[in-house]
Amino acid sequence: MAETEVRFAHPGALRLLASRIAVGIRPPKPMRVSEWVSQNVVLIDGPASGQLWSARGAPYMVEILDCLSEDNPCNLVTVQKSQQSGASIAALAWVLYCSDREPSNMIFAAPALDAVRRMNSGKLQPMIDAWQRRTDRKLIVDQVSRSGASSTTFEKVFAKGGRLYLANANSVTDLSSVTTKKGIKDEVSKWSLIPGGGDPESLFFGRFTAFRGTGDWKILEISTPEADLGDETGEMPGQCRINRSFKASDQRHWFMACPGCGEFFRHHFERLRIDFQQPERSRYACENCDYEISDAERRIQLQPEMGAHWRALAPGPGRHPGFQIDAFISLMMGYEAIARDFIDARKKPGGLDDFTKLTLGLPYKVRADVPDYKRLLDRREAHLRRGHIPSDALLITAAADVQMRGIWLEIVAWTKDRRSYLIDAMHISGDTESPQGAVFEQLRRETLDRRFPDAFGGERRIDCLAVDSGYRANVVYSWVRLSQQVHPDTGRDLILAIKGDKGWGKPPLGQPRPQDIDLNGQKIRQGAKLWAVGTWPLKTSLYLDLAKQRLGETVAEVPHGYCHFGGWVDEQYFQQLCASHLEDIKVRGLPAGKRWVDLRENHFLDCRVYNIAMAEHLGLSIMTDDEWAALARHRGVPPAAIEQTLFTPRPEPEPQPEPEAPPLSAPVDDWLGGRGTNW
């Protein structure tokens, strides 16, 4: 009876209880990623550091973020981007969004272990900390122990369930033994085949097998492009990874309206009207009405309220969302910045390739191949004297290739605009088994002790000597140690023991690594330093320079990077210089890229590659006009000659949107030691 009285006394109790339970178990309403990010994500670097992310600064990011939302059915999102685009926020913000809204296992793969560490310490963890401070919520467990219940550098534990695995994309171990529902392929263009392990993208996708049946997996791939070694369709394995995926997508581009005619267009580099004398006056010519758009107008027209929008150029069944971001649509860049990047890129080896991928967000084609040595033989310049430094050359490098029965030696002088003069080339015969032997004494006389007369009555010495240690490593290490000198201007080592490092994407000169010397029963621990030279990009850059033609006889009519050879140079030198060619790499009968392959003896080619690396080490591509002028004065060049030989006006070529070869990375070590103050 008492139970009946309670039931009648509270007739809505059961309904109230049921409604409360329903509220508790009802899934939250879907929330777009862009909306969540604008309310939660605090920027941790840049001019807006410490502020909430806002679509105003990167309006093109909204649609990309929303493709990652929980209610968006797409499985794959591709972003092919330039630098300074603000696109990197998408991956990190999605991690935080998922930890709050869709906790599940995720994997974030980057192309190297160091890249994973830098991403975690420099971006992800600071963003997590900033978000948790702002919201006073702990959705990611702190890194406090190794118990497995807390987060670590390579594993973030979501408080609501699930984990984020940070993985090295070039490690089979990192891409194995985990099951994930969501994933991020960061800088996927830099992922490379794993020796004995296969393709990292296939291994990465294998982590999603459990969810392929349900179809609710999702992957974001985001990258600047790299070398394009495949075909135009993007279906061959040699294609740039991010570009191959973008070509398979619906290919969305950001369109804005011309303030002159109102027609919508996407930017094309060839329509940029570059003012080479005053880059800040550069304008973009509308392809419909030829109206010259200023950068101030561009910034206004890029906003969605002015009609700017993503437009898919290749829609169709089976195509996933793919986005192309370049500097033209970035509010962190402008027409002036793009123009200056292009002007600077033309002066550097591989610079146009870097411009293409980093500014235009496009892959670059590898088209360099072996030049005709007979054509180089025919274009020799009779007035160039062996062992003499021309008036416009300021840096002198030497490179030695040590073999069993002798040393091949090449000496090169370099100008401000990257032109090179062959000063001397020879083979020093003799046994190289001892660093005190006659052949190494001759090497010293031809390089360290030698003085080269210049065009102004003075004498010059070499600025750097590279000695290849690939054949007699310990002998070379010992000789370098015994012969080492300090450069009088910079205070740095004059001699570098080097070794060629094959593969694309290598810098001209890596960081030195200590090496033990083990010779004649004596061992010196860490007695030498070994520098790795990225040979493939340098070889490509060299062959592109060898293909350049001079427009006339004056200095102003010689292109940047042109290679000068005196009439004294013999046929054997040119045969060795042109002794490699690009060959297809085949995997199961299909092209999977390209590699440099030797055709015959190529000692002088190796020497020239090492000389380029030494020139970059000295600052060839990074010195300013003022630094070149200071160096010229220091080397006794008369003021009138400085103006005439260093700063002769050159005709400006028309902008070329497609460069020709893999990039030449900036030198790791700045020889100038403070931007030229040592000169």
PyMOL commands that set and color helices and strands:
alter all, ss='L'
color gray80, all
select helices_A, chain A and resi 2-9+13-25+33-40+55-57+61-66+89-101+113-135+188-190+200-212+241-247+269-271+279-281+295-301+304-306+327-329+335-345+351-358+373-378+438-446+473-483+535-546+555-557+571-577+603-618+625-634+639-646
alter helices_A, ss='H'
color red, helices_A
select strands_A, chain A and resi 76-81+106-110+155-157+163-168+182-186+218-223+227-228+252-257+264-265+272-273+283-285+292-293+309-312+322-325+364-365+393-403+406-415+420-429+452-453+459-460+464-468+495-501+513-519+522-534+563-564+580-587+590-598
alter strands_A, ss='S'
color yellow, strands_A
deselect
rebuild
show_as cartoon
